Amino acid sequence: MTEAPETRAPAREATGPAGPPGEKRLPPRAEPAAVRVAGGRWQDDVRAVRVVWKRELIRFGRNRLRIITSLIQPVLFLFVLGTGLSAMLSHGAPIRGHVNFRTFIFPGVVAMTILFTSIFSAVSIVWDREFGFLREMLVAPVRRGALVAGKCAGGATVATIQGLIMLALAGLVGIPYSPLLLLSLFGIMLLAAFAVTAFGTALASRMAQVESFQVVMQMVVLPLFFLSGALFALGAGLPVWLRVLTRLDPLTYVVDPMRRIVFEYVPATPAVRHVFDVPVTWGSWVVPIGLELALVAAFGIVTLGVAVANFSKVD
């Protein structure tokens, strides 16, 4: 049996605009798909801030050794140095209300934790520059200010977490766990972490080598800490040159509000307050806590602007 020849359906002519008789019709021209170029929108900047912030938290969470080692120095200052000086000042017997030298230096130790952790977070910028990751971030289609904001937000969050760990030890030095007290200290810690991280980012943005940044960090961090009044009262007994330097230290306006708030919840005699609870003054005028926090916020905003300007100049 012979097979029937295969028959194919005639191809349909493409439809299109009508032309002269006998001319093949062309298919209609497809409209190009709309393509949105990333960048330029605030949603892209917010996404970049979130990504950089999350990256900092992931790096912090994976480095458990860093979490432990960064707490060793504050613990030594608080319990070793504080206990030794307390024994020297009061023969080991706490003054009324469990107020001793450890209670006095506790706000300064918390500020030290914020300071060192925030500055250490900025070191990663120099590492990223050396290994080429910073260049990949800078070519992203987002504003560079968003990258700086994400970096500062991540560093401030990490520093605040470290500060909260130290804050959990408040009861061991005679400071009550009052919710309002802890909430007030938490707000000051968050503000201080932002300001110091922005300051460290501004420094790191112009550094090309980790060794150079470490040298600058030691030259800046230690004076900031020792001049802040973390370990001694900023009373009238200081020399004039030291009083001037302490008033120029931005960390002074972090330690003093924390200490004044702590002593509002610690029972102490007027004699004890005269020794330990000495507020910062400009001349004979006691600086209000609100003004001190406003100065810290202004310092953070200015250094954040410097960091953004420096990042804009990076090739």
C-alpha positions as CSV (number, residue, x, y, z in Angstrom):
1,M,0.0,0.0,0.0
2,T,1.3,3.3,-0.9
3,E,1.3,6.1,1.6
4,A,-0.6,9.3,0.8
5,P,1.7,12.2,0.2
6,E,2.1,14.4,3.2
7,T,0.3,17.6,2.9
8,R,1.3,20.7,4.8
9,A,-0.9,23.6,5.7
10,P,0.0,26.7,3.8
11,A,2.0,29.1,5.9
12,R,0.0,32.0,7.1
13,E,1.2,35.2,5.9
14,A,2.4,37.6,8.6
15,T,0.0,40.3,9.3
16,G,1.1,43.8,9.2
17,P,0.4,47.1,7.6
18,A,-1.2,46.8,4.2
19,G,1.0,47.4,1.2
20,P,0.8,47.2,-2.6
21,P,-0.7,44.0,-4.0
22,G,1.8,41.1,-4.2
23,E,4.1,42.6,-1.6
24,K,4.8,40.4,1.5
25,R,3.6,41.9,4.7
26,L,6.1,42.5,7.5
27,P,5.4,41.6,11.1
28,P,4.6,44.5,13.4
29,R,7.6,46.0,15.2
30,A,7.8,44.9,18.8
31,E,8.0,47.6,21.4
32,P,11.2,47.4,23.5
33,A,10.7,46.3,27.1
34,A,11.0,49.0,29.7
35,V,14.3,48.7,31.7
36,R,14.8,50.5,35.0
37,V,18.3,51.5,35.7
38,A,19.1,50.9,39.4
39,G,20.1,53.9,41.4
40,G,18.8,57.4,41.9
41,R,15.8,56.4,43.9
42,W,15.5,56.5,47.7
43,Q,14.3,52.9,47.7
44,D,17.7,51.8,46.3
45,D,19.5,53.8,48.9
46,V,17.5,52.3,51.7
47,R,18.2,48.9,50.3
48,A,21.9,49.6,50.2
49,V,21.8,50.9,53.8
50,R,20.1,47.7,54.9
51,V,22.5,45.4,53.0
52,V,25.7,47.1,54.5
53,W,24.1,47.2,57.9
54,K,23.3,43.5,57.7
55,R,26.8,42.7,56.5
56,E,28.2,44.3,59.6
57,L,26.0,42.3,61.9
58,I,26.8,39.0,60.1
59,R,30.5,39.7,60.4
60,F,30.1,40.5,64.1
61,G,28.0,37.4,64.8
62,R,30.4,35.0,63.1
63,N,33.5,36.4,64.9
64,R,32.8,35.1,68.4
65,L,36.4,35.6,69.5
66,R,36.0,39.3,68.8
67,I,32.9,39.5,71.0
68,I,34.8,37.9,73.9
69,T,38.1,39.7,73.6
70,S,36.5,43.1,73.2
71,L,34.9,42.7,76.6
72,I,38.1,41.7,78.4
73,Q,39.5,45.2,78.7
74,P,36.3,46.8,80.1
75,V,36.0,44.0,82.6
76,L,39.6,44.5,83.7
77,F,39.1,48.2,84.2
78,L,35.8,47.7,86.1
79,F,36.6,44.9,88.4
80,V,40.4,44.9,88.7
81,L,41.3,48.5,88.5
82,G,38.0,49.6,90.1
83,T,38.3,47.2,93.0
84,G,42.0,48.1,93.6
85,L,41.3,51.8,93.7
86,S,38.2,51.3,95.8
87,A,40.4,49.5,98.3
88,M,42.9,52.3,98.3
89,L,40.2,55.0,98.7
90,S,37.9,53.4,101.2
91,H,39.8,50.4,102.5
92,G,37.5,48.1,100.6
93,A,34.4,49.1,102.5
94,P,31.7,50.5,100.2
95,I,30.3,53.8,101.1
96,R,26.6,54.2,102.0
97,G,24.3,52.9,99.2
98,H,27.0,50.6,97.8
99,V,28.7,53.6,96.1
100,N,32.4,53.0,95.6
101,F,34.9,53.7,92.9
102,R,33.5,50.9,90.7
103,T,30.1,52.6,90.8
104,F,31.8,55.8,89.8
105,I,33.8,54.5,86.8
106,F,31.0,52.2,85.5
107,P,29.6,54.9,83.1
108,G,33.1,55.5,81.8
109,V,33.7,51.8,81.3
110,V,30.5,51.5,79.3
111,A,31.6,54.5,77.2
112,M,35.0,52.9,76.7
113,T,33.3,49.8,75.4
114,I,31.3,51.9,72.9
115,L,34.5,53.8,71.9
116,F,36.7,50.9,71.2
117,T,34.1,48.8,69.5
118,S,32.9,51.7,67.2
119,I,36.5,52.5,66.2
120,F,37.3,48.9,65.6
121,S,34.3,48.6,63.3
122,A,35.8,51.3,61.1
123,V,38.9,49.2,60.6
124,S,36.9,47.0,58.2
125,I,36.8,49.9,55.7
126,V,40.6,49.8,55.4
127,W,40.5,46.0,55.1
128,D,37.9,46.2,52.3
129,R,40.1,48.7,50.5
130,E,43.1,46.5,50.6
131,F,41.2,43.4,49.4
132,G,39.3,45.3,46.7
133,F,35.8,44.8,48.1
134,L,35.4,48.6,48.8
135,R,35.8,49.3,45.0
136,E,33.0,46.9,44.3
137,M,30.8,48.7,46.8
138,L,31.7,52.1,45.4
139,V,30.7,51.1,41.8
140,A,27.2,50.0,43.0
141,P,24.5,52.2,41.4
142,V,23.6,53.9,44.7
143,R,24.6,57.1,46.4
144,R,27.9,56.7,48.3
145,G,26.2,58.4,51.3
146,A,24.0,55.4,51.6
147,L,27.0,53.1,51.9
148,V,28.5,55.4,54.6
149,A,25.1,55.5,56.4
150,G,24.9,51.7,56.3
151,K,28.4,51.4,57.6
152,C,27.7,53.7,60.5
153,A,24.4,52.1,61.3
154,G,26.1,48.6,61.4
155,G,29.0,49.8,63.6
156,A,26.7,51.7,65.9
157,T,24.5,48.6,66.3
158,V,27.5,46.3,67.1
159,A,28.9,48.8,69.6
160,T,25.5,49.2,71.3
161,I,25.2,45.4,71.6
162,Q,28.6,45.3,73.3
163,G,27.6,48.1,75.6
164,L,24.4,46.3,76.6
165,I,26.5,43.3,77.6
166,M,28.4,45.6,79.9
167,L,25.2,47.2,81.1
168,A,24.0,43.8,82.3
169,L,26.8,43.9,84.9
170,A,25.5,47.1,86.5
171,G,24.1,45.2,89.5
172,L,27.5,43.9,90.4
173,V,28.7,47.4,91.1
174,G,25.7,48.6,93.1
175,I,23.6,50.1,90.3
176,P,19.9,49.1,90.3
177,Y,18.2,47.6,87.3
178,S,15.6,50.3,87.0
179,P,13.8,50.1,83.6
180,L,13.9,53.9,83.2
181,L,17.6,54.0,84.1
182,L,18.4,51.3,81.7
183,L,16.3,52.9,78.9
184,S,18.1,56.2,79.5
185,L,21.5,54.7,79.3
186,F,20.6,52.7,76.2
187,G,19.6,55.9,74.4
188,I,22.8,57.6,75.3
189,M,24.8,54.5,74.3
190,L,23.1,54.4,70.9
191,L,23.8,58.1,70.2
192,A,27.4,57.8,71.3
193,A,27.9,54.7,69.2
194,F,26.6,56.5,66.1
195,A,28.8,59.5,66.7
196,V,32.0,57.6,67.4
197,T,31.4,55.2,64.4
198,A,30.9,58.2,62.1
199,F,34.2,59.7,63.5
200,G,36.0,56.4,62.9
201,T,34.6,56.1,59.4
202,A,35.7,59.6,58.5
203,L,39.3,58.7,59.6
204,A,39.3,55.3,57.9
205,S,38.0,56.7,54.6
206,R,41.3,58.4,53.9
207,M,43.5,55.5,55.1
208,A,45.1,53.1,52.6
209,Q,46.8,50.7,55.0
210,V,45.6,49.0,58.2
211,E,48.9,49.8,59.9
212,S,48.4,53.5,59.4
213,F,44.9,53.4,60.8
214,Q,46.0,51.5,63.9
215,V,48.6,54.1,64.6
216,V,46.1,57.0,64.2
217,M,43.6,55.0,66.2
218,Q,46.0,54.8,69.2
219,M,46.8,58.5,68.9
220,V,43.1,59.4,69.0
221,V,41.3,56.7,71.0
222,L,43.4,56.8,74.2
223,P,43.3,60.6,74.6
224,L,39.5,60.6,74.0
225,F,39.1,58.0,76.7
226,F,41.5,59.4,79.4
227,L,40.3,63.0,78.9
228,S,36.6,62.1,79.1
229,G,36.5,61.9,82.9
230,A,35.9,58.1,82.7
231,L,38.4,57.5,85.6
232,F,38.4,60.8,87.5
233,A,36.0,63.5,88.3
234,L,36.1,66.7,86.3
235,G,35.9,69.0,89.3
236,A,37.5,72.4,90.0
237,G,40.6,70.7,91.4
238,L,42.0,70.0,87.9
239,P,44.7,72.2,86.4
240,V,43.4,74.7,83.9
241,W,45.1,73.1,80.9
242,L,43.5,69.7,81.8
243,R,40.1,71.3,82.3
244,V,40.2,72.9,78.9
245,L,41.2,69.6,77.2
246,T,38.4,67.7,79.0
247,R,35.8,70.2,77.8
248,L,37.0,69.8,74.2
249,D,36.7,66.0,74.3
250,P,33.4,64.9,72.8
251,L,33.4,61.7,74.8
252,T,33.1,63.9,78.0
253,Y,29.6,64.7,77.0
254,V,28.8,61.0,76.9
255,V,30.3,60.0,80.2
256,D,28.9,62.9,82.2
257,P,25.2,62.4,81.3
258,M,25.4,58.7,82.0
259,R,27.1,59.3,85.4
260,R,24.6,62.0,86.4
261,I,21.7,59.7,85.5
262,V,23.2,56.7,87.4
263,F,23.6,58.8,90.5
264,E,20.0,59.8,90.4
265,Y,19.2,56.1,91.1
266,V,22.0,55.4,93.5
267,P,21.4,56.3,97.2
268,A,24.4,58.3,98.5
269,T,25.1,61.0,101.1
270,P,25.9,64.6,100.1
271,A,29.5,64.0,101.0
272,V,29.7,61.1,98.5
273,R,28.0,63.1,95.8
274,H,30.4,65.9,96.4
275,V,33.2,63.5,95.5
276,F,31.7,61.4,92.8
277,D,28.8,63.2,91.3
278,V,30.6,66.2,89.8
279,P,28.9,67.6,86.7
280,V,30.7,69.2,83.7
281,T,30.7,73.0,83.9
282,W,31.7,75.8,81.6
283,G,33.1,78.2,84.0
284,S,30.6,78.2,86.9
285,W,27.7,77.1,84.6
286,V,26.6,73.5,84.8
287,V,26.0,72.1,81.3
288,P,22.5,70.6,81.0
289,I,22.3,67.0,80.0
290,G,20.2,67.9,76.9
291,L,22.9,70.3,75.7
292,E,25.5,67.6,76.2
293,L,23.6,65.1,74.1
294,A,22.9,67.7,71.4
295,L,26.7,68.3,71.2
296,V,27.3,64.6,70.7
297,A,24.6,64.4,68.0
298,A,26.1,67.5,66.3
299,F,29.6,65.9,66.4
300,G,28.2,62.7,64.8
301,I,26.4,64.6,62.0
302,V,29.5,66.6,61.2
303,T,31.8,63.6,61.1
304,L,29.2,61.7,59.1
305,G,29.2,64.5,56.5
306,V,33.0,64.4,56.4
307,A,32.9,60.7,55.9
308,V,30.5,61.1,53.0
309,A,32.6,63.8,51.4
310,N,35.7,61.6,51.7
311,F,33.9,58.6,50.1
312,S,32.8,60.8,47.3
313,K,36.5,61.6,46.5
314,V,37.6,57.9,46.5
315,D,38.4,56.7,43.0
